[in-house]
Amino acid sequence: MKPDLLTRDKVIITVAITGGIHGKWANEAIPITPEEQAQDALECYEAGASICHLHVRGEDGQNTPDINVYNKAVRLIKEKCPIITQIGNGIGAWIEHGVKTSSSGKKYGQAIIMPSLKQRLNLLTIDPTPEMFTINAGTFEFRTPYGSHTFRNPLDFNKRFVKKCKKLGCGIEIEVYDSGHIANIMDLVDMGVLELPLHFSLVLGIQGGAPATPENLMHMIHQLPEGSTWQVVTVGKYNLRTTVIAMCMGGNIRTGLEDTIYFDKGELVKSNAQLVKRMVRLAKEIGREPATVDETRQLLHLNK
């Protein structure tokens, strides 16, 4: 694909409200409970977001694969507003403390623990069924300030997940962390597991994946099959600028406290809606209106 600097197409705004690891210790505004998440989703919908990307937390504030928590969060969000619910199929990691033992027998240190593939497949039993799921297009070492772990996304697992998604009638967003992952997805297209057009998230800046540079973004865009829709996802200090670059080139965008806890240097984000409002303003200033929920369903060919 080629970027389109002059497009005035509607822009899909996804908000990732909670995130895969960090909690209120990083920013008090991160919604943790299903009730907090539902209220946040409503405020983001009213601000202009059409998709809510969701990870859930247990009573300890850490990520959990507990389907009961997912059920409650999705149900409460749907009761509050019509925003499209999108479940991240990586679930997210949790932090385990005391993973090493000193010579005196004292436990110290920490590591991140990733969910099993079985737990991730179990997401497809969430009730009520969300409109969308994500898949991660390749295996890589996921490195964070809290520790690192191999993020397993084997081809056979993605085949099984996609086939079950299609039976449920759910849309799929494909998260790619480097250009080789796009080739993995095209293998699934060749196998008939996925059909064009596809919707991609180009994830930049995750340690273990492609660095957040304009060159990497351009290279990945050029690898996408024609007719695709795409957005950029960038974490940390590069978040705002790469997001704006992508929007100027015809891409869609994702914002939210999963991707950045700062509104400006040294200034913590006050709410997810604050981030959405900024992206709506910037979109309008370059001639792109935010897509409504109904328009997003049409653009992404969603059945649900």
Secondary structure as UniProt FT lines:
FT   TURN            5..6
FT   STRAND          13..16
FT   TURN            24..26
FT   TURN            28..29
FT   HELIX           34..47
FT   STRAND          51..54
FT   TURN            59..60
FT   HELIX           67..80
FT   STRAND          84..87
FT   TURN            89..90
FT   STRAND          94..101
FT   TURN            103..104
FT   STRAND          107..113
FT   HELIX           117..121
FT   HELIX           122..125
FT   STRAND          132..136
FT   STRAND          140..144
FT   TURN            145..146
FT   STRAND          147..151
FT   HELIX           155..168
FT   STRAND          171..176
FT   HELIX           179..190
FT   TURN            191..192
FT   STRAND          199..204
FT   HELIX           214..223
FT   TURN            226..227
FT   STRAND          229..234
FT   HELIX           236..238
FT   HELIX           239..248
FT   TURN            249..250
FT   STRAND          252..255
FT   TURN            257..259
FT   STRAND          262..264
FT   TURN            265..266
FT   STRAND          267..268
FT   HELIX           272..285
FT   TURN            286..287
FT   HELIX           293..299
FT   TURN            300..301
//
